[in-house]
């Protein structure tokens, strides 16, 4: 039996814009400019950063300056670069509980002290954050404020304002992982967190979610002073700015309007898959199992009754040809053992429906 792994957190290959990138590559390689084959300045080539700034200004609906952008090899590299330059082993970082499990791995790699902060249906619980700030002061707070991974929540504007006020008052930096910012309708999504305070927020973005994961081009949006710090990173001093060849092809995709044309189609594909999954879950989940219905992003977060161990359940799921990610994986302290994360981005409608039916069969057995 073929496994339908609803835990996969990336897009289907059928959705990836091969033809658009072929056009972009032909356009860029037809130009006489050979600089894309040369080492790039540590922050990235100025031409690409300006084109990126123009694109973000347009799609965010708020001004973004090239002076506030540094090119990274995706958001994961951007996060590691920030930690490499600004943290020391033993520094305290607050994180949402639950949060992106690979980010937890990266924080552990840098030997940071991880303190979980509670979340709810609106994302980071600001009251819980304020209570923890009475006990200790972090150097950083890592948050995924839009279509949070794994829960799919969106941090409302009022909470964003309170969050940056606390960062100002208690002197910590906010690392905002905003890679899903463009995977929903703008009318329902607050502006990026950096809009609320450019001095305290470092915003991470990536073309991995809106063009293709294999591109490995992302960015950090922050103050020019912080970018000057990042430019002294040994990796960037040795190898230059990240992926100048691929960034130049992405630049053509932006200049030719290919990204602008592709993004609405991608959102529509994801919206249809998201609607199918959530409707299927309504039909197949037994009483006692609930889920948060997201309005964008990649993920659906399912909560089972207390006492159900999703890690053990995942082993039984394999016998039915089903995979998912257990909730404890997303917690630095092993919470959410009765939760699981599903992704609707990878499979087509038939497989999504079948996967949900298999989940329903599994849970009916255990509930």
C-alpha positions in Angstrom: 0.0 0.0 0.0 1.4 3.4 -1.0 1.9 5.7 2.0 0.1 9.1 1.8 2.3 11.2 4.1 0.3 14.2 5.1 3.2 15.2 7.2 5.2 16.4 4.2 5.7 20.2 4.5 6.5 21.2 1.0 4.7 21.7 -2.4 3.9 19.1 -5.0 6.3 19.1 -8.0 3.4 19.6 -10.3 2.9 23.0 -8.8 6.5 24.2 -9.3 6.9 26.9 -12.0 9.4 25.2 -14.4 8.3 27.1 -17.5 8.4 30.4 -15.7 11.9 29.8 -14.4 13.0 28.6 -17.8 11.9 31.9 -19.3 13.6 33.8 -16.5 16.9 31.9 -17.0 16.8 32.4 -20.8 16.2 36.1 -20.2 19.0 36.5 -17.7 21.6 34.4 -19.6 20.9 36.4 -22.8 22.2 39.5 -21.1 25.9 40.5 -21.5 26.3 40.9 -17.8 28.6 38.3 -16.3 28.4 39.5 -12.7 25.9 36.7 -11.9 28.9 34.3 -12.2 31.1 36.3 -9.9 31.2 36.5 -6.1 28.5 38.8 -4.8 28.8 41.5 -2.2 28.1 40.1 1.3 24.6 41.5 1.4 23.8 40.4 -2.1 23.9 42.2 -5.5 22.5 45.7 -5.3 20.4 45.2 -8.5 18.7 42.1 -7.0 18.1 43.7 -3.7 16.4 46.7 -5.3 14.2 44.5 -7.5 13.3 42.5 -4.4 12.6 45.7 -2.4 10.3 46.9 -5.2 8.5 43.5 -5.3 8.0 43.4 -1.5 6.8 47.0 -1.4 4.2 46.0 -4.0 3.0 42.7 -2.5 3.3 43.8 1.2 1.5 47.1 0.6 4.1 48.9 2.7 7.5 50.4 1.8 10.6 48.2 1.9 14.0 49.6 1.2 16.9 47.7 -0.4 19.1 49.1 2.4 17.1 46.9 4.8 17.6 43.7 2.9 20.3 41.0 3.0 20.1 38.0 0.6 20.1 34.7 2.4 20.1 31.0 1.1 16.5 30.7 2.3 14.9 31.5 5.7 16.7 28.7 7.5 20.0 30.2 6.5 18.8 33.6 7.5 17.8 32.4 11.0 21.2 30.6 11.5 23.0 33.7 10.3 21.2 35.8 12.9 22.0 33.4 15.7 25.7 33.1 14.5 26.2 36.8 14.6 24.1 37.9 17.5 23.9 35.1 20.0 26.2 33.3 22.5 25.8 29.8 23.9 23.5 30.1 26.9 21.5 33.1 25.7 17.8 32.8 26.3 15.3 32.7 23.4 11.5 32.6 23.8 9.6 30.5 21.3 6.0 29.8 20.6 4.8 26.5 21.9 4.3 24.7 19.5 6.7 26.0 16.8 8.6 24.9 13.7 10.5 21.8 14.8 13.6 22.5 12.5 13.9 25.9 14.1 14.1 24.2 17.5 16.9 22.0 16.1 18.8 25.1 15.0 18.4 26.8 18.3 19.8 23.7 20.0 22.7 23.6 17.6 23.6 27.1 18.8 23.2 26.0 22.4 20.6 28.5 23.2 18.3 28.2 26.2 14.8 27.7 24.8 11.8 28.9 26.8 8.4 28.0 25.4 5.5 30.6 25.5 1.9 29.5 25.3 -0.1 30.0 22.1 -3.9 29.9 21.4 -6.2 30.3 18.4 -4.7 33.7 17.7 -1.1 32.7 17.9 1.4 33.8 20.5 -0.3 34.5 23.8 0.8 38.0 24.7 -0.4 37.8 28.3 1.6 34.6 28.8 4.6 36.4 27.3 4.2 39.3 29.7 4.1 37.0 32.7 7.3 35.3 31.6 9.0 38.6 31.1 8.4 39.3 34.8 10.5 36.2 35.5 13.3 36.5 33.0 14.5 38.6 30.1 15.3 36.9 26.7 17.8 38.1 24.1 15.4 37.0 21.3 11.8 35.9 20.7 11.2 33.6 17.7 7.7 33.8 16.2 5.9 32.7 13.1 3.2 35.4 13.1 1.3 34.4 9.9 0.0 30.9 9.1 2.0 29.6 11.9 3.8 26.3 11.5 2.3 24.0 12.7 -1.0 25.6 13.9 -1.9 27.9 10.9 -2.8 30.8 13.2 -2.4 34.5 12.4 -1.2 36.9 15.0 -3.7 39.8 15.1 -2.7 43.5 14.7 -3.4 44.3 18.4 -1.1 41.5 19.6 1.6 42.6 17.1 1.5 46.1 18.6 1.7 44.7 22.1 4.6 42.4 21.2 6.8 45.1 19.7 6.0 47.4 22.7 7.3 44.6 25.0 10.4 44.2 22.9 11.0 47.9 23.3 10.4 47.9 27.0 12.3 44.7 27.8 15.1 45.1 25.3 14.9 41.9 23.2 14.9 41.3 19.4 12.0 39.6 17.6 12.9 37.1 14.9 9.8 36.9 12.7 9.7 33.9 10.4 7.2 35.3 7.8 7.7 32.8 4.9 3.9 32.3 4.6 3.1 36.0 4.5 2.1 35.9 0.8 0.2 32.6 0.9 -3.2 34.0 1.7 -5.4 37.0 0.8 -3.8 40.3 1.8 -7.1 41.6 3.2 -7.0 39.0 5.9 -3.3 39.3 6.8 -1.8 42.1 8.9 1.3 43.8 7.5 4.7 42.1 8.2 5.9 42.5 11.7 8.8 44.7 10.7 6.3 47.3 9.7 5.5 47.8 13.4 9.1 48.4 14.5 12.1 48.1 12.2 14.5 48.5 15.0 13.4 45.5 17.0 12.2 43.1 14.3 14.2 40.9 12.0 11.8 39.6 9.3 12.7 36.4 7.4 11.3 35.7 3.9 11.9 33.1 1.2 11.2 32.3 -2.4 11.0 28.6 -1.3 7.3 29.1 -0.5 6.3 31.3 -3.4 8.5 30.0 -6.3 10.4 26.8 -5.4 12.2 25.3 -2.4 15.2 24.3 -4.6 15.9 27.9 -5.4 17.5 28.6 -2.0 17.0 32.3 -2.1 15.6 34.2 0.8 16.1 37.4 2.7 16.5 39.1 6.1 14.7 42.5 6.5 16.2 44.6 9.3 18.1 47.7 10.0 21.2 48.7 8.0 23.2 48.5 11.2 22.3 44.9 11.7 23.0 44.1 8.0 26.5 45.6 8.5 27.0 43.2 11.3 25.8 40.2 9.2 28.2 41.2 6.4 31.1 40.4 8.7 30.0 36.7 8.9 32.9 34.5 8.0 30.9 32.4 5.5 29.8 35.6 3.6 33.3 37.1 3.8 34.7 33.9 2.2 32.0 33.0 -0.3 30.4 36.3 -0.9 26.6 37.0 -0.9 24.4 34.0 -1.2 23.5 32.3 -4.5 24.1 35.2 -6.9 23.5 33.1 -10.0 20.1 31.9 -8.8 19.2 35.3 -7.4 19.8 36.8 -10.9 17.4 34.3 -12.4 14.8 35.2 -9.7 15.5 38.9 -10.5 14.4 38.2 -14.1 11.3 36.3 -12.8 10.4 39.5 -10.9 11.3 41.9 -13.7 9.3 40.0 -16.3 6.2 39.7 -14.0 6.5 35.9 -13.8 6.4 35.8 -10.1 3.5 38.2 -9.9 1.5 36.1 -12.4 2.4 32.8 -10.7 1.6 33.8 -7.1 -2.2 34.2 -7.5 -2.4 30.8 -9.3 -0.3 29.2 -6.5 -2.6 30.7 -3.8 -5.7 29.4 -5.7 -4.2 25.9 -5.9 -3.5 25.9 -2.1 -6.9 27.4 -1.3 -8.6 24.6 -3.2 -6.5 21.9 -1.5 -7.0 23.6 1.9 -10.8 23.7 1.4 -10.8 20.1 0.4 -8.8 18.9 3.4 -10.8 20.9 6.0 -14.1 19.7 4.5 -12.9 16.1 4.5 -11.8 16.4 8.1 -15.2 17.8 9.1 -16.8 14.7 7.6 -14.4 12.0 8.8 -13.1 13.0 12.2 -14.8 11.3 15.1 -16.3 13.2 18.1 -13.6 14.4 20.4 -11.2 15.4 17.6 -11.0 19.0 16.6 -8.9 21.1 14.3 -8.0 24.7 13.5 -9.2 25.7 10.0 -6.5 28.0 8.5 -7.0 30.7 5.9 -3.6 30.1 4.2 -0.2 28.7 4.6 0.4 24.9 4.4 -0.9 23.2 7.6 -3.8 22.0 9.6 -3.4 21.3 13.3 -5.6 18.5 14.8 -6.2 18.1 18.5 -7.2 14.7 19.9 -8.6 14.0 23.4 -6.2 14.1 26.2 -4.4 10.7 26.8 -4.1 9.9 23.1 -0.4 9.7 22.1 0.0 10.9 18.5 3.5 9.5 18.3 2.3 6.0 19.0 -0.7 6.6 16.8 1.6 7.5 13.9 3.1 4.0 14.0 -0.4 2.5 13.7 -1.1 4.9 10.9 1.6 3.4 8.7 -0.3 0.1 8.6 -3.2 2.1 7.0 -0.9 3.8 4.5 -0.9 7.1 6.3 1.7 9.5 7.6 1.5 12.7 9.7 3.7 14.6 12.1 3.0 14.1 15.9 2.5 17.3 17.9 5.3 16.6 20.4 7.8 17.1 17.6 6.9 20.8 17.6 7.4 21.4 21.3 10.7 22.1 23.0 9.3 20.5 26.2 7.4 17.6 24.6 3.9 19.1 24.9 1.0 18.5 22.5 1.4 14.7 22.6 -2.3 14.5 21.7 -2.0 16.7 18.6 -0.8 16.2 15.0 0.1 18.3 12.0 -1.3 17.7 8.5 -0.1 19.4 5.3 -2.4 20.1 2.2 0.3 21.5 -0.1 1.9 18.3 -1.5 -0.9 15.9 -2.6 -3.6 16.3 -5.2 -7.3 16.3 -4.4 -7.7 12.5 -4.7 -4.8 11.7 -2.4 -5.8 14.3 0.1 -9.3 12.9 0.3 -8.0 9.4 0.7 -5.5 10.4 3.3 -8.2 12.1 5.4 -10.4 9.1 5.1 -7.6 6.9 6.4 -7.1 9.3 9.3 -10.8 9.1 10.1 -10.6 5.3 10.0 -7.6 5.3 12.3 -9.1 7.7 14.8 -12.5 5.9 14.9 -10.6 2.8 16.0 -8.8 4.6 18.9 -11.6 7.0 20.0 
